[in-house]
Amino acid sequence: MPGVEEMKEGKKYYADRPQQTEGFFLKGSNSLDWGMKNRLARIFNPRSGRTVMLAIDHGYFQGPTTGLERIDINILPIVPYADTLMLTRGILRSIVPPATQQAIVLRVSGGTSILKELSNEEIAVDIEDAIRLNVCAMAVQVFIGGEYEKQSIINMTRMVDMGNRYGIPTLAVTAVGKDMARDARYFRLAVRICAELGAQYIKTYYIEDGFETVTASCPVPIVMAGGKKIPELDALTMAYRAVQQGASGVDMGRNIFQSEAPVAMLQAVRAVVHDNETPEKALELYKTLKNKK
């Protein structure tokens, strides 16, 4: 320990320069606590303000989906190319190496399978387990217009309350029921309800007509859901249009792990999301990387 006699008068106070406090880069997130911002900054790339999430949580309601039969063989090799991994605690604990550096978004709602009414979900993971697993966010399904709409909304608000207590963001995932119209009016309603009730960011589907009104009317970041498998150029075009129209990234699953070359596809999606690459040039990148493999 230095003695009193060794203490010197400080000189570099820069009194002529007011202290700068950097604003947070994510839409609607500047007033969040430091820990929550830090977790969001691991999900979203601070350079681009966007994220490429890899969704592999499908098994929680539909079992071993095509491409997810063996997580260890099919998924672990492509994880390093994603910013974020969205999955269940069972897969995280049993298969994903603890040395993984990608941000983890944990699915915390559940309760029914594809054989029953999907909107009949409850909170299926305790907040203490989310803390124990050191996750960056918790994902809750919200069924606006579904049979169990109220329950799903309450599920989300409960996780928002618990997440606020411990500095963990809540991702509201908007689900479209079989009888719901996939149009801008519906999605504006769904995402705004989730944002108004406290979700820190929202995952929803892309629509060709009016998606920019969905993102503009939502005060927090929106991440585009990938949906069913479509041709690579179509998926890249959808991702490109989504981010150009205000989305803060994409969360793709089947369009990645059901592709002929998942690593190449994930890198092509990254080029679109983080570098504003055009779908056509991203497809060329995909083909080049695919052929190299």
Kinemage of the C-alpha trace (Angstrom):
@kinemage 1
@onewidth
@group {chain A} dominant
@subgroup {mainchain}
@vectorlist {calphas} color= white
{ca met a 1} P 0.000 0.000 0.000
{ca pro a 2} L 1.402 3.438 -0.868
{ca gly a 3} L 2.063 5.703 2.077
{ca val a 4} L 0.633 9.206 2.479
{ca glu a 5} L 3.983 10.684 1.525
{ca glu a 6} L 3.766 8.929 -1.868
{ca met a 7} L 0.403 10.430 -2.759
{ca lys a 8} L 0.688 13.102 -5.428
{ca glu a 9} L -1.682 15.816 -6.502
{ca gly a 10} L -3.669 14.741 -9.542
{ca lys a 11} L -3.297 16.929 -12.606
{ca lys a 12} L -5.435 15.585 -15.445
{ca tyr a 13} L -8.918 16.668 -14.476
{ca tyr a 14} L -9.854 18.087 -17.921
{ca ala a 15} L -11.997 20.748 -16.263
{ca asp a 16} L -12.613 22.344 -19.650
{ca arg a 17} L -14.326 19.193 -20.981
{ca pro a 18} L -17.723 18.207 -19.515
{ca gln a 19} L -18.054 14.515 -18.738
{ca gln a 20} L -19.785 12.645 -21.532
{ca thr a 21} L -22.455 10.026 -20.837
{ca glu a 22} L -22.962 7.806 -23.830
{ca gly a 23} L -26.557 7.111 -24.835
{ca phe a 24} L -27.561 3.506 -25.403
{ca phe a 25} L -27.737 2.442 -29.032
{ca leu a 26} L -30.988 0.447 -28.932
{ca lys a 27} L -34.368 1.989 -29.636
{ca gly a 28} L -36.368 2.723 -26.490
{ca ser a 29} L -33.733 1.238 -24.167
{ca asn a 30} L -31.859 4.244 -22.809
{ca ser a 31} L -33.625 4.259 -19.431
{ca leu a 32} L -33.004 0.589 -18.658
{ca asp a 33} L -30.637 -0.465 -15.878
{ca trp a 34} L -26.963 -1.063 -16.628
{ca gly a 35} L -27.172 -4.853 -16.315
{ca met a 36} L -30.113 -5.093 -18.693
{ca lys a 37} L -28.376 -2.860 -21.219
{ca asn a 38} L -25.256 -4.984 -20.941
{ca arg a 39} L -27.253 -8.133 -21.701
{ca leu a 40} L -28.968 -6.465 -24.651
{ca ala a 41} L -25.575 -5.318 -25.946
{ca arg a 42} L -24.535 -8.972 -26.045
{ca ile a 43} L -27.652 -9.886 -28.047
{ca phe a 44} L -27.464 -6.897 -30.416
{ca asn a 45} L -24.191 -5.955 -32.091
{ca pro a 46} L -23.372 -2.382 -30.926
{ca arg a 47} L -21.706 -1.645 -34.272
{ca ser a 48} L -24.784 -2.319 -36.407
{ca gly a 49} L -27.453 -2.161 -33.694
{ca arg a 50} L -28.789 -5.470 -35.022
{ca thr a 51} L -28.732 -9.178 -34.205
{ca val a 52} L -28.760 -12.513 -36.001
{ca met a 53} L -30.463 -14.953 -33.668
{ca leu a 54} L -30.447 -18.696 -34.296
{ca ala a 55} L -33.707 -20.232 -33.084
{ca ile a 56} L -33.574 -23.911 -32.125
{ca asp a 57} L -36.347 -23.987 -29.514
{ca his a 58} L -38.939 -25.653 -31.775
{ca gly a 59} L -38.759 -28.935 -29.897
{ca tyr a 60} L -40.487 -27.541 -26.820
{ca phe a 61} L -43.860 -27.998 -28.529
{ca gln a 62} L -43.225 -30.088 -31.667
{ca gly a 63} L -40.448 -32.492 -30.757
{ca pro a 64} L -37.421 -33.288 -32.972
{ca thr a 65} L -38.101 -30.986 -35.927
{ca thr a 66} L -36.324 -31.756 -39.198
{ca gly a 67} L -32.784 -30.445 -38.802
{ca leu a 68} L -32.964 -30.578 -35.009
{ca glu a 69} L -32.882 -34.354 -34.619
{ca arg a 70} L -29.288 -34.117 -33.311
{ca ile a 71} L -28.369 -30.743 -31.849
{ca asp a 72} L -24.802 -31.880 -31.212
{ca ile a 73} L -24.218 -32.812 -34.862
{ca asn a 74} L -26.438 -30.391 -36.781
{ca ile a 75} L -26.414 -27.235 -34.663
{ca leu a 76} L -23.245 -26.873 -32.585
{ca pro a 77} L -21.009 -26.421 -35.683
{ca ile a 78} L -23.051 -23.404 -36.832
{ca val a 79} L -23.500 -21.695 -33.444
{ca pro a 80} L -20.248 -19.634 -33.716
{ca tyr a 81} L -21.691 -17.782 -36.726
{ca ala a 82} L -24.759 -16.495 -34.839
{ca asp a 83} L -24.908 -13.554 -32.435
{ca thr a 84} L -27.476 -15.218 -30.217
{ca leu a 85} L -28.794 -18.705 -29.555
{ca met a 86} L -32.480 -19.093 -28.667
{ca leu a 87} L -33.273 -22.424 -27.035
{ca thr a 88} L -34.688 -24.315 -24.047
{ca arg a 89} L -32.955 -25.021 -20.756
{ca gly a 90} L -32.999 -28.760 -21.432
{ca ile a 91} L -30.948 -28.403 -24.613
{ca leu a 92} L -28.714 -25.753 -23.052
{ca arg a 93} L -27.780 -27.939 -20.105
{ca ser a 94} L -27.505 -31.264 -21.901
{ca ile a 95} L -25.716 -30.297 -25.119
{ca val a 96} L -24.410 -26.725 -25.405
{ca pro a 97} L -20.809 -26.316 -24.125
{ca pro a 98} L -20.496 -23.850 -21.220
{ca ala a 99} L -17.610 -22.181 -23.078
{ca thr a 100} L -20.044 -20.946 -25.738
{ca gln a 101} L -19.651 -17.185 -26.157
{ca gln a 102} L -22.939 -16.462 -27.926
{ca ala a 103} L -25.669 -14.689 -25.979
{ca ile a 104} L -28.366 -17.069 -24.738
{ca val a 105} L -32.075 -16.315 -25.041
{ca leu a 106} L -34.016 -18.833 -22.984
{ca arg a 107} L -37.500 -20.055 -23.819
{ca val a 108} L -39.461 -19.752 -20.565
{ca ser a 109} L -43.086 -20.336 -21.620
{ca gly a 110} L -44.669 -23.679 -22.477
{ca gly a 111} L -47.307 -26.180 -21.520
{ca thr a 112} L -48.909 -27.635 -24.649
{ca ser a 113} L -47.822 -29.550 -27.739
{ca ile a 114} L -48.895 -29.318 -31.379
{ca leu a 115} L -51.548 -31.909 -30.481
{ca lys a 116} L -53.408 -29.378 -28.309
{ca glu a 117} L -54.326 -25.670 -28.246
{ca leu a 118} L -50.945 -23.934 -28.456
{ca ser a 119} L -52.077 -20.707 -26.820
{ca asn a 120} L -52.731 -22.526 -23.531
{ca glu a 121} L -49.250 -21.785 -22.171
{ca glu a 122} L -47.934 -20.791 -18.768
{ca ile a 123} L -44.555 -19.779 -17.398
{ca ala a 124} L -42.480 -22.945 -17.461
{ca val a 125} L -39.129 -21.739 -16.072
{ca asp a 126} L -38.405 -20.078 -12.733
{ca ile a 127} L -36.501 -16.786 -12.820
{ca glu a 128} L -33.884 -18.312 -10.520
{ca asp a 129} L -33.069 -20.895 -13.169
{ca ala a 130} L -32.691 -18.173 -15.787
{ca ile a 131} L -30.244 -16.418 -13.455
{ca arg a 132} L -28.453 -19.687 -12.748
{ca leu a 133} L -28.002 -20.248 -16.485
{ca asn a 134} L -26.642 -16.704 -16.967
{ca val a 135} L -29.014 -15.959 -19.845
{ca cys a 136} L -29.218 -12.633 -21.664
{ca ala a 137} L -33.004 -12.662 -22.181
{ca met a 138} L -36.133 -14.720 -21.556
{ca ala a 139} L -38.583 -15.483 -24.376
{ca val a 140} L -42.333 -15.690 -23.757
{ca gln a 141} L -44.939 -16.551 -26.394
{ca val a 142} L -47.846 -14.094 -26.625
{ca phe a 143} L -51.028 -15.099 -28.455
{ca ile a 144} L -52.884 -11.881 -29.294
{ca gly a 145} L -56.340 -12.927 -30.464
{ca gly a 146} L -55.799 -16.532 -29.395
{ca glu a 147} L -58.088 -18.554 -27.171
{ca tyr a 148} L -55.827 -18.005 -24.161
{ca glu a 149} L -54.767 -14.465 -25.040
{ca lys a 150} L -55.123 -13.087 -21.509
{ca gln a 151} L -53.102 -15.883 -19.926
{ca ser a 152} L -50.265 -15.442 -22.402
{ca ile a 153} L -50.183 -11.683 -21.812
{ca ile a 154} L -50.101 -12.192 -18.046
{ca asn a 155} L -47.276 -14.716 -18.530
{ca met a 156} L -45.295 -12.032 -20.320
{ca thr a 157} L -45.977 -9.300 -17.755
{ca arg a 158} L -44.954 -11.602 -14.914
{ca met a 159} L -41.646 -12.330 -16.640
{ca val a 160} L -41.148 -8.603 -17.304
{ca asp a 161} L -41.636 -7.917 -13.577
{ca met a 162} L -39.213 -10.651 -12.548
{ca gly a 163} L -36.736 -9.713 -15.265
{ca asn a 164} L -36.772 -6.073 -14.172
{ca arg a 165} L -35.987 -7.202 -10.647
{ca tyr a 166} L -32.846 -9.032 -11.767
{ca gly a 167} L -31.802 -7.135 -14.898
{ca ile a 168} L -32.830 -9.717 -17.499
{ca pro a 169} L -34.739 -8.535 -20.599
{ca thr a 170} L -37.958 -10.199 -21.741
{ca leu a 171} L -38.482 -11.049 -25.407
{ca ala a 172} L -42.166 -11.172 -26.359
{ca val a 173} L -42.741 -13.586 -29.241
{ca thr a 174} L -45.956 -12.835 -31.107
{ca ala a 175} L -47.750 -15.964 -32.296
{ca val a 176} L -50.344 -15.941 -35.049
{ca gly a 177} L -53.207 -18.372 -34.580
{ca lys a 178} L -54.738 -20.352 -37.412
{ca asp a 179} L -57.631 -17.886 -37.705
{ca met a 180} L -55.561 -14.712 -37.381
{ca ala a 181} L -55.019 -12.441 -40.404
{ca arg a 182} L -51.330 -11.798 -41.051
{ca asp a 183} L -51.583 -8.115 -41.899
{ca ala a 184} L -50.068 -4.860 -40.682
{ca arg a 185} L -53.093 -3.961 -38.597
{ca tyr a 186} L -52.843 -7.192 -36.594
{ca phe a 187} L -49.093 -6.958 -36.076
{ca arg a 188} L -49.271 -3.297 -35.059
{ca leu a 189} L -51.782 -4.360 -32.418
{ca ala a 190} L -49.749 -7.346 -31.229
{ca val a 191} L -46.338 -5.696 -30.939
{ca arg a 192} L -47.703 -2.498 -29.418
{ca ile a 193} L -49.511 -4.415 -26.666
{ca cys a 194} L -46.297 -6.264 -25.822
{ca ala a 195} L -44.256 -3.062 -25.783
{ca glu a 196} L -46.823 -1.145 -23.750
{ca leu a 197} L -46.797 -3.880 -21.100
{ca gly a 198} L -43.030 -3.786 -20.747
{ca ala a 199} L -41.329 -6.249 -23.118
{ca gln a 200} L -37.804 -5.004 -23.818
{ca tyr a 201} L -37.863 -6.316 -27.386
{ca ile a 202} L -40.261 -8.228 -29.616
{ca lys a 203} L -40.091 -10.993 -32.190
{ca thr a 204} L -42.716 -10.905 -34.923
{ca tyr a 205} L -43.299 -11.904 -38.539
{ca tyr a 206} L -42.479 -9.952 -41.674
{ca ile a 207} L -45.272 -8.876 -43.996
{ca glu a 208} L -44.774 -7.344 -47.425
{ca asp a 209} L -47.459 -4.691 -47.071
{ca gly a 210} L -46.964 -2.220 -44.238
{ca phe a 211} L -44.152 -3.776 -42.197
{ca glu a 212} L -42.547 -0.354 -41.827
{ca thr a 213} L -45.672 0.826 -39.965
{ca val a 214} L -45.272 -2.077 -37.538
{ca thr a 215} L -41.684 -1.135 -36.677
{ca ala a 216} L -42.421 2.607 -36.650
{ca ser a 217} L -45.307 2.259 -34.193
{ca cys a 218} L -43.353 0.006 -31.825
{ca pro a 219} L -41.214 1.884 -29.247
{ca val a 220} L -38.772 -1.019 -28.674
{ca pro a 221} L -36.645 -3.130 -31.048
{ca ile a 222} L -38.345 -5.675 -33.297
{ca val a 223} L -36.620 -8.850 -34.468
{ca met a 224} L -38.066 -10.585 -37.513
{ca ala a 225} L -39.158 -14.218 -37.137
{ca gly a 226} L -37.875 -16.484 -39.887
{ca gly a 227} L -40.911 -18.737 -40.196
{ca lys a 228} L -41.135 -21.803 -42.401
{ca lys a 229} L -38.378 -22.914 -44.801
{ca ile a 230} L -38.376 -21.006 -48.080
{ca pro a 231} L -35.779 -20.789 -50.912
{ca glu a 232} L -32.506 -19.119 -49.888
{ca leu a 233} L -32.974 -16.028 -52.066
{ca asp a 234} L -36.485 -15.533 -50.697
{ca ala a 235} L -35.239 -15.825 -47.104
{ca leu a 236} L -32.400 -13.363 -47.734
{ca thr a 237} L -34.796 -10.960 -49.441
{ca met a 238} L -37.202 -11.165 -46.514
{ca ala a 239} L -34.385 -10.471 -44.042
{ca tyr a 240} L -33.104 -7.564 -46.142
{ca arg a 241} L -36.500 -5.928 -46.446
{ca ala a 242} L -37.208 -6.391 -42.749
{ca val a 243} L -34.048 -4.622 -41.569
{ca gln a 244} L -34.365 -1.918 -44.214
{ca gln a 245} L -37.897 -1.284 -42.967
{ca gly a 246} L -36.893 -0.898 -39.348
{ca ala a 247} L -36.287 -4.347 -37.839
{ca ser a 248} L -33.307 -4.647 -35.482
{ca gly a 249} L -32.358 -8.074 -36.764
{ca val a 250} L -33.717 -11.522 -37.499
{ca asp a 251} L -34.338 -14.726 -35.574
{ca met a 252} L -34.101 -17.580 -38.069
{ca gly a 253} L -34.312 -21.300 -37.465
{ca arg a 254} L -35.605 -23.495 -40.265
{ca asn a 255} L -34.226 -21.200 -42.967
{ca ile a 256} L -30.793 -21.837 -41.452
{ca phe a 257} L -30.653 -25.401 -40.172
{ca gln a 258} L -32.816 -26.827 -42.989
{ca ser a 259} L -30.657 -25.184 -45.646
{ca glu a 260} L -28.317 -27.362 -47.717
{ca ala a 261} L -25.392 -25.378 -46.307
{ca pro a 262} L -26.349 -23.946 -42.877
{ca val a 263} L -22.987 -22.301 -42.157
{ca ala a 264} L -22.981 -20.571 -45.544
{ca met a 265} L -26.600 -19.475 -45.123
{ca leu a 266} L -25.971 -18.057 -41.676
{ca gln a 267} L -23.035 -16.043 -42.967
{ca ala a 268} L -25.113 -14.764 -45.882
{ca val a 269} L -27.833 -13.653 -43.459
{ca arg a 270} L -25.185 -11.874 -41.364
{ca ala a 271} L -24.037 -9.970 -44.452
{ca val a 272} L -27.598 -8.769 -45.047
{ca val a 273} L -28.309 -7.856 -41.431
{ca his a 274} L -25.016 -6.342 -40.289
{ca asp a 275} L -23.545 -5.047 -43.552
{ca asn a 276} L -26.706 -4.108 -45.508
{ca glu a 277} L -25.672 -6.463 -48.297
{ca thr a 278} L -28.246 -6.922 -51.052
{ca pro a 279} L -30.064 -10.282 -51.248
{ca glu a 280} L -28.495 -11.015 -54.640
{ca lys a 281} L -24.931 -10.452 -53.432
{ca ala a 282} L -25.664 -12.352 -50.224
{ca leu a 283} L -26.877 -15.273 -52.337
{ca glu a 284} L -23.606 -15.167 -54.277
{ca leu a 285} L -21.755 -15.309 -50.953
{ca tyr a 286} L -23.913 -18.266 -49.922
{ca lys a 287} L -23.120 -20.154 -53.132
{ca thr a 288} L -19.395 -19.393 -52.882
{ca leu a 289} L -19.178 -20.598 -49.277
{ca lys a 290} L -21.320 -23.627 -50.083
{ca asn a 291} L -19.042 -24.644 -52.965
{ca lys a 292} L -15.914 -24.175 -50.822
{ca lys a 293} L -17.298 -26.626 -48.315
